[in-house]
Amino acid sequence: MGGNAYDILVTDMMMPGMDGGALLKQAKQVSPGTVRLVLSGHAGRDLIHSSEVDFHQFLGKPVDPDRFIAMLDSFDLDHARPETVRARALVSGIARVPSLPRIHQELASYLEIGAPLGEIEILIRQDLGLASKVLKLVNSSYLTVNERVTDLSLAVQLLSHDLIRRAVLVNGATETAHSLQPSGLDLEDLWRESLAIANATRFLAEAMGQTRSVVESCYTVGLLHDVGMAVLAEDPAFGYQDLLNRHHALGAPLVEIEREAFGTDHAEIGAELLHLWGLDTALCEVIRNHHRNMADSKAFSMQMALGLAHNSNFESRSPSAFGDGASLKFKSSPPGVTVAGECASELNDPPTGLPPLQP
């Protein structure tokens, strides 16, 4: 790229000389901070899948001009907070969020034997790495999805067994964590508590009469809200263990220590990575703001549901995993929310299973 800095690279996949896959790989090495988009109409799926770790989003031709311009505008950082600008610089080169080895191995076994999609979905819904990658894949335009997908059940159905198998077993779109305690962060605890918060946020939405689409989006935002912590812990270059040690020694909020060290925090980092991967802007903003004080309101929103689940009504069972007191069990029903019967018991003790929702 001639030594020049570029904010965005848009390329086709099928070109004379160097194909788009080779260009993306080289661009990622030379300028990892550049947003890499594919705009193509005739590329084969094998080429697309093999290049997936090198691009952020894929747009199929013909592309709607307004949608394309809106996408480009969404990457404009001219008026962004400094924390967001810094987060973009840190995550633009990241291709994967790690998966827990035991879940990844079980999924690989299920895919090998052709297990039903329902069983595959249950595993994906328990893992931050698998869930985030499935949502990136399903929101690629070559699957002809007209709206952003945040429902993991729908995402699995749209991708199908074959595409998930290719991503996991053939093209290396996912990978397991190198350690269960990278940089001193206990991933088992992080995954378990993220799943608990996902269930709690989901049940809050259901208790307040939200549609299935909103309920499932709440599950996703709860599951992925702290994905930035896994990103920071997985790469030793970030020196995240020193930050965790300072947090435990001083008792200062982890996000404040992160901002001092990086100029940003794990909420911004997780939100910006998911934004680059094409997830719904509203969902990313909820993740971005989950450590900020939001205005109190009895009107339902994903931000309110995640905030209640994350900050207010949980008892901490594993403080080593989180620096902010998030945990596993509601102390009481949220203020201003009336729940009864079965739903009340689920709020007081969110299960790890996934009972069917009412359509």
Contacts in CASP RR format, 6 or more apart in sequence:
PFRMAT RR
TARGET T0000
AUTHOR 0000-0000-0000
METHOD contacts of the structure
MODEL  1
MGGNAYDILVTDMMMPGMDGGALLKQAKQVSPGTVRLVLSGHAGRDLIHS
SEVDFHQFLGKPVDPDRFIAMLDSFDLDHARPETVRARALVSGIARVPSL
PRIHQELASYLEIGAPLGEIEILIRQDLGLASKVLKLVNSSYLTVNERVT
DLSLAVQLLSHDLIRRAVLVNGATETAHSLQPSGLDLEDLWRESLAIANA
TRFLAEAMGQTRSVVESCYTVGLLHDVGMAVLAEDPAFGYQDLLNRHHAL
GAPLVEIEREAFGTDHAEIGAELLHLWGLDTALCEVIRNHHRNMADSKAF
SMQMALGLAHNSNFESRSPSAFGDGASLKFKSSPPGVTVAGECASELNDP
PTGLPPLQP
1 9 0 8 1.000
1 27 0 8 1.000
1 30 0 8 1.000
1 31 0 8 1.000
1 34 0 8 1.000
3 30 0 8 1.000
5 31 0 8 1.000
5 34 0 8 1.000
6 31 0 8 1.000
6 34 0 8 1.000
7 34 0 8 1.000
7 35 0 8 1.000
7 75 0 8 1.000
7 77 0 8 1.000
8 34 0 8 1.000
8 35 0 8 1.000
8 36 0 8 1.000
8 37 0 8 1.000
8 72 0 8 1.000
8 75 0 8 1.000
9 24 0 8 1.000
9 27 0 8 1.000
9 31 0 8 1.000
9 34 0 8 1.000
9 35 0 8 1.000
9 36 0 8 1.000
9 37 0 8 1.000
10 37 0 8 1.000
10 38 0 8 1.000
10 39 0 8 1.000
11 20 0 8 1.000
11 23 0 8 1.000
11 24 0 8 1.000
11 36 0 8 1.000
11 37 0 8 1.000
11 38 0 8 1.000
11 39 0 8 1.000
12 20 0 8 1.000
12 38 0 8 1.000
12 39 0 8 1.000
12 40 0 8 1.000
12 41 0 8 1.000
12 43 0 8 1.000
13 19 0 8 1.000
13 20 0 8 1.000
13 21 0 8 1.000
13 38 0 8 1.000
13 40 0 8 1.000
13 41 0 8 1.000
13 42 0 8 1.000
13 43 0 8 1.000
13 44 0 8 1.000
13 47 0 8 1.000
13 48 0 8 1.000
13 51 0 8 1.000
14 20 0 8 1.000
14 40 0 8 1.000
14 41 0 8 1.000
14 42 0 8 1.000
14 43 0 8 1.000
15 23 0 8 1.000
18 26 0 8 1.000
19 47 0 8 1.000
20 38 0 8 1.000
20 51 0 8 1.000
21 47 0 8 1.000
21 50 0 8 1.000
21 51 0 8 1.000
21 54 0 8 1.000
24 36 0 8 1.000
24 38 0 8 1.000
24 51 0 8 1.000
24 54 0 8 1.000
24 55 0 8 1.000
25 51 0 8 1.000
25 54 0 8 1.000
27 34 0 8 1.000
27 36 0 8 1.000
27 54 0 8 1.000
28 36 0 8 1.000
28 54 0 8 1.000
28 93 0 8 1.000
32 92 0 8 1.000
32 93 0 8 1.000
33 88 0 8 1.000
33 89 0 8 1.000
33 92 0 8 1.000
33 93 0 8 1.000
34 92 0 8 1.000
35 56 0 8 1.000
35 75 0 8 1.000
35 92 0 8 1.000
35 276 0 8 1.000
36 54 0 8 1.000
36 55 0 8 1.000
36 56 0 8 1.000
37 55 0 8 1.000
37 56 0 8 1.000
37 57 0 8 1.000
37 58 0 8 1.000
37 59 0 8 1.000
37 71 0 8 1.000
38 48 0 8 1.000
38 51 0 8 1.000
38 55 0 8 1.000
38 57 0 8 1.000
38 58 0 8 1.000
38 59 0 8 1.000
39 59 0 8 1.000
39 60 0 8 1.000
39 61 0 8 1.000
39 63 0 8 1.000
39 68 0 8 1.000
40 48 0 8 1.000
40 58 0 8 1.000
40 59 0 8 1.000
40 60 0 8 1.000
40 61 0 8 1.000
40 142 0 8 1.000
41 60 0 8 1.000
41 61 0 8 1.000
41 142 0 8 1.000
42 61 0 8 1.000
43 142 0 8 1.000
45 142 0 8 1.000
45 166 0 8 1.000
48 58 0 8 1.000
48 140 0 8 1.000
48 142 0 8 1.000
49 166 0 8 1.000
49 167 0 8 1.000
49 170 0 8 1.000
49 171 0 8 1.000
49 173 0 8 1.000
50 171 0 8 1.000
52 136 0 8 1.000
52 137 0 8 1.000
52 167 0 8 1.000
52 171 0 8 1.000
52 173 0 8 1.000
53 95 0 8 1.000
53 96 0 8 1.000
53 171 0 8 1.000
53 172 0 8 1.000
53 173 0 8 1.000
54 95 0 8 1.000
56 92 0 8 1.000
56 276 0 8 1.000
56 277 0 8 1.000
56 278 0 8 1.000
57 71 0 8 1.000
57 139 0 8 1.000
57 140 0 8 1.000
57 141 0 8 1.000
57 276 0 8 1.000
57 277 0 8 1.000
57 278 0 8 1.000
58 140 0 8 1.000
58 141 0 8 1.000
58 142 0 8 1.000
59 68 0 8 1.000
59 71 0 8 1.000
59 141 0 8 1.000
60 141 0 8 1.000
60 142 0 8 1.000
63 141 0 8 1.000
74 275 0 8 1.000
74 281 0 8 1.000
77 84 0 8 1.000
77 85 0 8 1.000
77 88 0 8 1.000
80 88 0 8 1.000
81 268 0 8 1.000
82 263 0 8 1.000
82 264 0 8 1.000
83 259 0 8 1.000
83 263 0 8 1.000
83 264 0 8 1.000
83 265 0 8 1.000
83 268 0 8 1.000
84 264 0 8 1.000
84 268 0 8 1.000
84 272 0 8 1.000
84 288 0 8 1.000
86 262 0 8 1.000
86 263 0 8 1.000
86 264 0 8 1.000
86 268 0 8 1.000
87 264 0 8 1.000
87 268 0 8 1.000
87 269 0 8 1.000
87 270 0 8 1.000
87 271 0 8 1.000
87 272 0 8 1.000
88 272 0 8 1.000
88 276 0 8 1.000
90 238 0 8 1.000
90 262 0 8 1.000
90 264 0 8 1.000
90 269 0 8 1.000
91 231 0 8 1.000
91 269 0 8 1.000
91 270 0 8 1.000
91 272 0 8 1.000
91 273 0 8 1.000
91 276 0 8 1.000
92 276 0 8 1.000
94 231 0 8 1.000
94 273 0 8 1.000
96 129 0 8 1.000
96 133 0 8 1.000
96 173 0 8 1.000
96 174 0 8 1.000
96 175 0 8 1.000
97 128 0 8 1.000
97 129 0 8 1.000
97 132 0 8 1.000
97 133 0 8 1.000
97 227 0 8 1.000
97 230 0 8 1.000
97 231 0 8 1.000
97 234 0 8 1.000
97 273 0 8 1.000
98 129 0 8 1.000
98 175 0 8 1.000
98 176 0 8 1.000
98 177 0 8 1.000
98 178 0 8 1.000
98 182 0 8 1.000
98 187 0 8 1.000
98 230 0 8 1.000
98 234 0 8 1.000
99 127 0 8 1.000
99 128 0 8 1.000
99 129 0 8 1.000
99 130 0 8 1.000
99 174 0 8 1.000
99 175 0 8 1.000
99 176 0 8 1.000
99 177 0 8 1.000
100 127 0 8 1.000
100 176 0 8 1.000
100 177 0 8 1.000
100 180 0 8 1.000
100 187 0 8 1.000
100 188 0 8 1.000
100 191 0 8 1.000
101 176 0 8 1.000
101 177 0 8 1.000
101 180 0 8 1.000
103 123 0 8 1.000
103 126 0 8 1.000
103 127 0 8 1.000
103 130 0 8 1.000
104 127 0 8 1.000
104 130 0 8 1.000
104 168 0 8 1.000
104 174 0 8 1.000
104 175 0 8 1.000
104 176 0 8 1.000
105 176 0 8 1.000
106 123 0 8 1.000
107 120 0 8 1.000
107 123 0 8 1.000
107 124 0 8 1.000
107 127 0 8 1.000
107 130 0 8 1.000
107 168 0 8 1.000
108 168 0 8 1.000
108 169 0 8 1.000
110 119 0 8 1.000
110 120 0 8 1.000
110 123 0 8 1.000
111 120 0 8 1.000
111 161 0 8 1.000
111 164 0 8 1.000
111 165 0 8 1.000
111 168 0 8 1.000
111 169 0 8 1.000
112 169 0 8 1.000
114 161 0 8 1.000
117 156 0 8 1.000
117 157 0 8 1.000
117 160 0 8 1.000
117 161 0 8 1.000
118 156 0 8 1.000
120 156 0 8 1.000
120 161 0 8 1.000
120 164 0 8 1.000
121 152 0 8 1.000
121 153 0 8 1.000
121 156 0 8 1.000
122 354 0 8 1.000
123 130 0 8 1.000
124 130 0 8 1.000
124 131 0 8 1.000
124 134 0 8 1.000
124 152 0 8 1.000
124 156 0 8 1.000
125 131 0 8 1.000
125 152 0 8 1.000
125 219 0 8 1.000
125 223 0 8 1.000
125 354 0 8 1.000
126 191 0 8 1.000
126 195 0 8 1.000
126 352 0 8 1.000
127 191 0 8 1.000
128 190 0 8 1.000
128 191 0 8 1.000
128 194 0 8 1.000
128 223 0 8 1.000
128 224 0 8 1.000
128 227 0 8 1.000
128 230 0 8 1.000
129 174 0 8 1.000
129 227 0 8 1.000
129 230 0 8 1.000
130 168 0 8 1.000
130 174 0 8 1.000
131 152 0 8 1.000
131 220 0 8 1.000
131 223 0 8 1.000
131 224 0 8 1.000
132 224 0 8 1.000
132 227 0 8 1.000
132 273 0 8 1.000
132 274 0 8 1.000
132 277 0 8 1.000
133 167 0 8 1.000
133 173 0 8 1.000
133 174 0 8 1.000
134 152 0 8 1.000
134 155 0 8 1.000
134 156 0 8 1.000
134 159 0 8 1.000
134 164 0 8 1.000
134 167 0 8 1.000
135 149 0 8 1.000
135 150 0 8 1.000
135 152 0 8 1.000
135 155 0 8 1.000
135 220 0 8 1.000
135 274 0 8 1.000
135 277 0 8 1.000
135 279 0 8 1.000
136 277 0 8 1.000
136 278 0 8 1.000
136 279 0 8 1.000
137 143 0 8 1.000
137 155 0 8 1.000
137 159 0 8 1.000
137 163 0 8 1.000
137 167 0 8 1.000
137 173 0 8 1.000
138 145 0 8 1.000
138 149 0 8 1.000
138 154 0 8 1.000
138 155 0 8 1.000
138 158 0 8 1.000
138 159 0 8 1.000
139 145 0 8 1.000
139 148 0 8 1.000
139 149 0 8 1.000
139 277 0 8 1.000
139 278 0 8 1.000
139 279 0 8 1.000
143 158 0 8 1.000
143 159 0 8 1.000
145 158 0 8 1.000
148 278 0 8 1.000
148 279 0 8 1.000
148 280 0 8 1.000
148 281 0 8 1.000
149 155 0 8 1.000
149 158 0 8 1.000
149 280 0 8 1.000
150 213 0 8 1.000
150 216 0 8 1.000
150 217 0 8 1.000
150 220 0 8 1.000
150 221 0 8 1.000
150 279 0 8 1.000
150 280 0 8 1.000
150 283 0 8 1.000
151 212 0 8 1.000
151 213 0 8 1.000
151 216 0 8 1.000
151 217 0 8 1.000
151 220 0 8 1.000
152 216 0 8 1.000
152 219 0 8 1.000
152 220 0 8 1.000
153 216 0 8 1.000
154 216 0 8 1.000
156 164 0 8 1.000
159 167 0 8 1.000
167 173 0 8 1.000
167 174 0 8 1.000
168 174 0 8 1.000
177 187 0 8 1.000
177 230 0 8 1.000
177 234 0 8 1.000
178 234 0 8 1.000
179 187 0 8 1.000
180 186 0 8 1.000
180 187 0 8 1.000
180 188 0 8 1.000
181 187 0 8 1.000
182 233 0 8 1.000
182 234 0 8 1.000
182 236 0 8 1.000
182 240 0 8 1.000
183 232 0 8 1.000
183 233 0 8 1.000
183 234 0 8 1.000
183 236 0 8 1.000
183 238 0 8 1.000
183 239 0 8 1.000
183 240 0 8 1.000
183 241 0 8 1.000
183 244 0 8 1.000
184 233 0 8 1.000
184 240 0 8 1.000
184 241 0 8 1.000
184 244 0 8 1.000
185 229 0 8 1.000
185 230 0 8 1.000
185 233 0 8 1.000
185 240 0 8 1.000
185 241 0 8 1.000
185 244 0 8 1.000
185 321 0 8 1.000
186 318 0 8 1.000
186 320 0 8 1.000
186 321 0 8 1.000
187 230 0 8 1.000
187 233 0 8 1.000
189 318 0 8 1.000
189 320 0 8 1.000
189 321 0 8 1.000
189 322 0 8 1.000
190 226 0 8 1.000
190 229 0 8 1.000
190 230 0 8 1.000
190 321 0 8 1.000
190 322 0 8 1.000
192 318 0 8 1.000
192 321 0 8 1.000
192 328 0 8 1.000
193 317 0 8 1.000
193 318 0 8 1.000
193 321 0 8 1.000
193 322 0 8 1.000
193 326 0 8 1.000
193 327 0 8 1.000
193 328 0 8 1.000
194 222 0 8 1.000
194 223 0 8 1.000
194 224 0 8 1.000
194 225 0 8 1.000
194 226 0 8 1.000
195 223 0 8 1.000
195 352 0 8 1.000
196 314 0 8 1.000
196 327 0 8 1.000
196 328 0 8 1.000
196 329 0 8 1.000
196 350 0 8 1.000
196 352 0 8 1.000
197 222 0 8 1.000
197 223 0 8 1.000
197 225 0 8 1.000
197 306 0 8 1.000
197 309 0 8 1.000
197 310 0 8 1.000
197 314 0 8 1.000
197 326 0 8 1.000
198 218 0 8 1.000
198 219 0 8 1.000
198 220 0 8 1.000
198 221 0 8 1.000
198 222 0 8 1.000
198 223 0 8 1.000
199 219 0 8 1.000
199 346 0 8 1.000
199 350 0 8 1.000
199 351 0 8 1.000
199 352 0 8 1.000
199 353 0 8 1.000
200 309 0 8 1.000
200 314 0 8 1.000
200 330 0 8 1.000
200 347 0 8 1.000
200 350 0 8 1.000
201 218 0 8 1.000
201 219 0 8 1.000
201 221 0 8 1.000
201 222 0 8 1.000
201 302 0 8 1.000
201 305 0 8 1.000
201 306 0 8 1.000
201 309 0 8 1.000
202 215 0 8 1.000
202 216 0 8 1.000
202 218 0 8 1.000
202 219 0 8 1.000
202 222 0 8 1.000
203 343 0 8 1.000
203 346 0 8 1.000
203 347 0 8 1.000
203 350 0 8 1.000
204 218 0 8 1.000
204 305 0 8 1.000
204 308 0 8 1.000
204 309 0 8 1.000
204 334 0 8 1.000
204 337 0 8 1.000
204 347 0 8 1.000
205 214 0 8 1.000
205 215 0 8 1.000
205 218 0 8 1.000
205 300 0 8 1.000
205 302 0 8 1.000
205 305 0 8 1.000
206 215 0 8 1.000
206 343 0 8 1.000
206 357 0 8 1.000
207 337 0 8 1.000
207 339 0 8 1.000
207 343 0 8 1.000
207 344 0 8 1.000
207 347 0 8 1.000
208 300 0 8 1.000
208 305 0 8 1.000
208 337 0 8 1.000
209 300 0 8 1.000
210 218 0 8 1.000
210 300 0 8 1.000
212 357 0 8 1.000
212 358 0 8 1.000
212 359 0 8 1.000
214 302 0 8 1.000
215 357 0 8 1.000
216 357 0 8 1.000
217 280 0 8 1.000
217 283 0 8 1.000
217 302 0 8 1.000
218 302 0 8 1.000
218 305 0 8 1.000
218 306 0 8 1.000
220 283 0 8 1.000
221 283 0 8 1.000
221 286 0 8 1.000
221 287 0 8 1.000
221 302 0 8 1.000
221 306 0 8 1.000
222 306 0 8 1.000
222 309 0 8 1.000
222 310 0 8 1.000
224 270 0 8 1.000
224 274 0 8 1.000
224 287 0 8 1.000
225 267 0 8 1.000
225 286 0 8 1.000
225 287 0 8 1.000
225 290 0 8 1.000
225 306 0 8 1.000
225 310 0 8 1.000
226 266 0 8 1.000
226 267 0 8 1.000
226 322 0 8 1.000
226 326 0 8 1.000
227 270 0 8 1.000
227 273 0 8 1.000
227 274 0 8 1.000
227 287 0 8 1.000
228 266 0 8 1.000
228 267 0 8 1.000
228 269 0 8 1.000
228 270 0 8 1.000
228 273 0 8 1.000
229 266 0 8 1.000
231 266 0 8 1.000
231 269 0 8 1.000
231 270 0 8 1.000
231 273 0 8 1.000
232 238 0 8 1.000
232 240 0 8 1.000
232 258 0 8 1.000
232 266 0 8 1.000
232 269 0 8 1.000
233 240 0 8 1.000
238 262 0 8 1.000
243 254 0 8 1.000
243 257 0 8 1.000
243 258 0 8 1.000
243 261 0 8 1.000
244 254 0 8 1.000
246 252 0 8 1.000
246 257 0 8 1.000
247 253 0 8 1.000
247 254 0 8 1.000
247 257 0 8 1.000
247 323 0 8 1.000
250 257 0 8 1.000
253 323 0 8 1.000
253 324 0 8 1.000
254 265 0 8 1.000
254 266 0 8 1.000
254 322 0 8 1.000
254 323 0 8 1.000
254 324 0 8 1.000
255 265 0 8 1.000
255 266 0 8 1.000
255 267 0 8 1.000
255 291 0 8 1.000
255 324 0 8 1.000
258 264 0 8 1.000
258 265 0 8 1.000
258 266 0 8 1.000
259 265 0 8 1.000
262 269 0 8 1.000
265 291 0 8 1.000
267 287 0 8 1.000
267 288 0 8 1.000
267 289 0 8 1.000
267 290 0 8 1.000
267 291 0 8 1.000
268 288 0 8 1.000
270 287 0 8 1.000
270 288 0 8 1.000
271 284 0 8 1.000
271 285 0 8 1.000
271 287 0 8 1.000
271 288 0 8 1.000
272 284 0 8 1.000
272 288 0 8 1.000
274 283 0 8 1.000
274 284 0 8 1.000
274 287 0 8 1.000
275 281 0 8 1.000
275 284 0 8 1.000
282 302 0 8 1.000
283 302 0 8 1.000
285 303 0 8 1.000
286 302 0 8 1.000
286 303 0 8 1.000
286 306 0 8 1.000
289 303 0 8 1.000
290 303 0 8 1.000
290 306 0 8 1.000
290 307 0 8 1.000
290 310 0 8 1.000
291 324 0 8 1.000
294 303 0 8 1.000
294 304 0 8 1.000
294 307 0 8 1.000
297 304 0 8 1.000
298 336 0 8 1.000
308 334 0 8 1.000
310 324 0 8 1.000
310 326 0 8 1.000
311 324 0 8 1.000
311 326 0 8 1.000
312 334 0 8 1.000
313 330 0 8 1.000
313 331 0 8 1.000
313 332 0 8 1.000
313 333 0 8 1.000
313 334 0 8 1.000
314 325 0 8 1.000
314 326 0 8 1.000
314 327 0 8 1.000
314 328 0 8 1.000
314 329 0 8 1.000
314 330 0 8 1.000
314 331 0 8 1.000
315 327 0 8 1.000
315 328 0 8 1.000
315 329 0 8 1.000
315 331 0 8 1.000
316 322 0 8 1.000
316 325 0 8 1.000
316 326 0 8 1.000
316 327 0 8 1.000
316 328 0 8 1.000
317 327 0 8 1.000
317 328 0 8 1.000
317 329 0 8 1.000
318 327 0 8 1.000
318 328 0 8 1.000
319 325 0 8 1.000
319 327 0 8 1.000
328 350 0 8 1.000
329 348 0 8 1.000
329 349 0 8 1.000
329 350 0 8 1.000
330 347 0 8 1.000
330 348 0 8 1.000
330 349 0 8 1.000
330 350 0 8 1.000
332 348 0 8 1.000
333 339 0 8 1.000
333 344 0 8 1.000
333 347 0 8 1.000
333 348 0 8 1.000
334 347 0 8 1.000
339 347 0 8 1.000
END
